[in-house]
Amino acid sequence: DIHIPYHHKKALEIALYLMVEFKPDTIYLGGDIVDFYAVSSWLTDPTERKLNLELEELRKFLARLRQMFPKQKIFYHQGNHEERLIKYIYKKADALAPLLRYDLSIKNLFFLDKFSIEYVDGIFKIGKLYHLHGHERKFSGQVIHIALNILRWLQRPFVCGHFHRFNSFIQREVDGSLKGGWVSGTFLELKSMPTPYEKIDTNQFGFLKISYDEDGYFFVEPVIFIPVNQNSFLVKINGEILKF
C-alpha cells in the first residue's frame, strides 16, 4: 500500500534500504502501489488529476525495484486502487472496455513484462500462506479486529494490506495446529494528497517480513516504523532498535 505518488518519500527509502539488508528471494507488492487519484470515485480536485504523472512515478519505482533486486521474484497483487481504472472505464467510458485486454491493461500500463513482474489478481498462495489485498472481504462501518474477522471468513492463514494499519490474530485449532492472519501497514501520506481521504491521519508505516522453511511453514514479522518526527523513525530489526 504505497499509493504512489502520495507516499512518504523518506519512509519508502528506509523500507528499500531494509529490504537490501534482508536479502529477500521474493518481493510481494500487495496492492494499491499506485493511488490512481485521477480515476477515484471519491471527491477529487480536477486540477490535480494527473494520470500520466502517477503512471510515470509508478514505472520509475518498479524500474528501480527491479534494478535493486535483479534476480528476485517480484509479484504485483491487484488492489482496489488498481481496480479504479477498470471500474472507471466500465462506468464512464465503456466504449474503451475492449482495450483493457490490450493497450489499457494493467500489465501494459505498468510495463510489468518489461520489468519481469508477475501480476496477481485474486487470492495467491506462497508455501502455506495465502496472500490477498484485503478488499476482497467487504465490511460495513469501522472494522475492529481486522485479522480475526478475515481469518473467520477465509479460514486459512493469510497476510494482507488495504487497512493501512498493523493487526494480527493467531488461534490454536483442536488438533493443536496454529492458524493466523496478519495485516500490514502502508506508506500513504495523507497530507500530500490534494483532497485527503480522511482529515486525521492514523496510517501506520511499515511492511511484513516473511521467512519460510523448506516445507512451506512460515514466520511473519511486522516491520513497524515508529515516528519520532516528520522524517525520522525508529525501526526494530533483529532485536535491535535503529533510528533512521
C-alpha positions in Angstrom: 0.0 0.0 0.0 2.4 2.6 -1.2 -0.1 4.8 -3.0 2.4 6.4 -5.4 2.7 9.4 -5.8 1.2 10.3 -2.4 3.6 8.2 -0.4 6.0 9.2 2.4 9.3 9.5 0.5 11.7 9.0 3.5 9.7 6.1 4.9 9.8 4.3 1.5 13.6 4.9 1.2 14.0 3.3 4.6 11.9 0.3 3.5 14.0 -0.2 0.4 17.2 0.0 2.5 16.0 -2.6 4.9 14.9 -4.9 2.0 18.5 -4.8 0.7 19.7 -5.8 4.2 17.2 -8.6 4.4 18.3 -10.1 1.0 14.8 -11.5 0.1 14.3 -14.1 -2.6 10.8 -12.9 -3.2 9.2 -9.4 -3.1 5.4 -9.2 -2.9 3.7 -5.9 -3.7 0.4 -6.4 -2.0 -1.7 -3.9 -4.0 -2.5 -0.2 -4.0 1.0 0.5 -5.1 -0.3 3.4 -7.2 -3.2 5.6 -6.0 -5.0 6.3 -9.3 -6.3 9.5 -7.8 -7.3 10.7 -11.3 -10.0 8.0 -11.6 -11.1 7.9 -8.0 -14.8 7.8 -7.1 -14.0 10.0 -4.0 -14.3 13.8 -4.3 -11.2 14.9 -6.2 -9.7 18.2 -7.3 -10.0 18.2 -11.2 -6.9 20.4 -11.5 -4.8 17.7 -9.8 -5.9 14.7 -11.9 -2.5 13.8 -13.3 -2.9 10.2 -14.5 0.3 10.4 -16.6 2.3 11.5 -13.7 1.1 8.7 -11.5 1.9 6.1 -14.1 5.3 7.7 -14.7 6.2 7.6 -11.0 5.0 4.1 -10.6 7.1 2.9 -13.5 10.1 4.6 -12.1 9.6 2.8 -8.8 9.2 -0.6 -10.5 12.3 0.0 -12.6 14.3 0.9 -9.5 13.0 -2.1 -7.6 14.0 -4.4 -10.4 17.4 -2.8 -10.7 17.9 -3.2 -6.9 16.7 -6.8 -7.0 17.7 -8.2 -10.4 17.2 -11.9 -9.6 14.4 -11.9 -7.2 10.8 -13.0 -8.0 8.6 -9.9 -7.8 4.8 -10.2 -7.7 2.3 -7.3 -8.0 -1.1 -8.0 -6.5 -4.1 -6.2 -7.8 -5.6 -3.9 -5.1 -8.8 -1.9 -5.1 -6.8 1.2 -6.3 -5.5 -0.7 -9.3 -9.2 -1.7 -10.0 -10.1 2.0 -10.1 -9.1 2.3 -13.8 -11.2 -0.7 -14.7 -14.2 0.5 -12.8 -13.9 4.0 -14.3 -13.9 2.7 -17.8 -16.8 0.4 -17.2 -18.9 3.2 -15.7 -17.8 6.3 -17.7 -16.1 5.1 -20.8 -17.4 1.6 -21.6 -16.5 2.0 -25.3 -12.9 1.7 -24.3 -13.5 -1.5 -22.3 -12.1 -3.9 -25.0 -8.8 -2.0 -24.7 -8.5 -3.3 -21.1 -7.4 -6.6 -22.6 -4.6 -4.9 -24.6 -3.3 -1.3 -24.6 -5.1 -0.3 -21.4 -4.4 -3.5 -19.5 -2.6 -3.1 -16.1 0.3 -5.2 -17.3 0.9 -2.9 -20.3 0.3 0.4 -18.5 2.7 -0.6 -15.7 5.3 -2.2 -18.0 5.2 -5.4 -15.9 6.6 -7.7 -18.6 9.5 -5.3 -19.2 10.4 -5.5 -15.5 9.7 -9.3 -15.3 7.0 -8.7 -12.6 4.1 -11.2 -12.3 0.6 -9.7 -11.9 -1.7 -11.4 -9.5 -5.5 -10.9 -9.3 -7.2 -12.7 -6.5 -6.0 -14.8 -3.6 -2.5 -16.2 -4.1 -0.6 -18.8 -2.1 3.1 -19.0 -1.3 4.0 -22.0 0.8 1.3 -22.5 3.3 0.4 -18.8 3.5 -2.3 -17.1 1.5 -1.9 -13.6 0.1 -4.7 -11.2 -0.6 -5.0 -7.4 -0.8 -7.8 -7.2 1.9 -10.6 -5.6 -0.1 -11.9 -9.0 -1.2 -14.0 -9.2 2.0 -16.4 -6.3 2.3 -17.1 -4.9 5.8 -19.6 -2.2 6.8 -18.6 0.6 9.1 -15.4 0.8 11.1 -13.6 -2.6 11.2 -12.4 -3.8 14.6 -10.1 -6.8 14.9 -9.4 -6.9 11.2 -7.2 -10.0 11.2 -9.7 -12.0 13.3 -12.6 -11.1 11.0 -10.8 -12.0 7.8 -9.5 -15.2 9.4 -13.1 -16.3 10.3 -14.1 -15.6 6.7 -11.1 -17.1 4.8 -10.4 -20.0 7.2 -6.8 -20.0 6.1 -3.6 -18.4 7.3 -3.1 -15.1 5.4 -1.4 -11.8 5.0 -3.0 -8.7 3.5 -2.8 -4.9 3.5 -5.6 -2.5 2.5 -6.5 -1.2 6.0 -3.3 0.8 6.5 -2.6 -0.4 10.0 -1.0 -3.4 11.5 -3.1 -6.1 13.1 -2.7 -9.8 13.8 -4.6 -12.7 15.3 -3.4 -16.3 16.0 -5.6 -19.1 17.1 -5.0 -22.7 18.0 -7.1 -25.4 16.4 -8.4 -28.5 18.2 -5.7 -30.6 16.5 -3.0 -28.4 18.1 -2.1 -26.6 14.8 -1.9 -22.8 14.7 -3.7 -20.6 12.2 -3.1 -16.8 11.9 -3.7 -13.7 10.0 -1.5 -10.6 9.6 -2.4 -7.2 8.3 0.4 -4.9 7.1 0.8 -1.1 7.2 1.1 1.5 4.5 3.3 4.2 3.1 0.5 6.6 2.2 1.0 10.2 3.5 -2.5 11.7 3.5 -1.4 15.3 3.8 0.4 15.1 0.4 -2.9 14.4 -1.3 -4.9 17.3 -2.9 -8.1 16.0 -1.2 -7.2 13.5 1.5 -9.5 10.6 2.2 -9.5 11.4 5.9 -9.0 14.5 8.0 -7.0 12.7 10.7 -4.1 10.5 9.6 -4.0 7.3 11.6 -1.9 5.3 9.0 0.9 3.1 10.2 4.1 2.9 8.2 5.9 -0.4 7.6 5.7 -3.8 5.9 5.8 -7.5 6.6 8.9 -9.7 6.5 8.1 -13.4 6.0 10.5 -16.3 6.5 9.8 -19.8 5.1 11.3 -23.2 5.7 11.7 -25.8 3.0 8.2 -27.3 3.8 6.4 -24.0 3.3 5.9 -23.2 7.0 6.4 -19.5 7.7 7.1 -16.9 10.3 5.6 -13.4 9.9 7.5 -10.4 11.4 5.8 -6.9 11.2 8.4 -4.2 10.5 6.8 -1.2 12.1 8.1 2.4 11.6 7.6 4.3 14.9 7.6 8.1 14.0 10.0 10.3 16.0 9.2 13.3 13.9 8.1 14.0 10.3 11.2 12.5 8.7 12.7 10.3 11.5 11.6 6.8 12.5 12.6 4.0 14.9 12.5 0.5 13.5 13.2 -2.7 15.3 15.3 -5.1 13.3 16.6 -8.5 14.6 16.0 -7.4 18.1 17.9 -4.1 17.7 16.1 -0.7 17.6 17.6 1.6 14.9 16.9 5.2 14.2 16.6 6.5 10.6 
